């Protein structure tokens, strides 16, 4: 597990790291049933940060990806 964020009422977000040919995965879970509402597989991820909006209505996921050359860095936001 790379990162874990929980909202105050009923949601949790789990980010698991990938390695090699395995993708990193970000999942939105409903608490307490632990039902997975949404999941996104991400490839070539170097870092992943998750942030809840102040009212906890929205979730931001910031993903850093590496290009073919390690010195070039690209940032995507979903």
Phi, psi and omega in degrees: 000129179270316184208152180216126177229139179235138174278166184293328186258293192218014181231153173222148178238130181239129175247122179249141184278145175255165178203146182065239178268359181275133179282154169285153185224133175244125184235138174258120184246145174266132182255139007266359184287343183060027176285132180277114182275323183205146175216148181226127175267133182234133182253154177057046183265130175261329179204149181218125179237143181235139183222131172273143173294158186303324177274357182061033174269334185231151178239134175248136176237118179257122184243127173259127179241149176260143174277190180296328178261127186298337183276350178260128183239137177239145179239127177242144174238130180250000000 
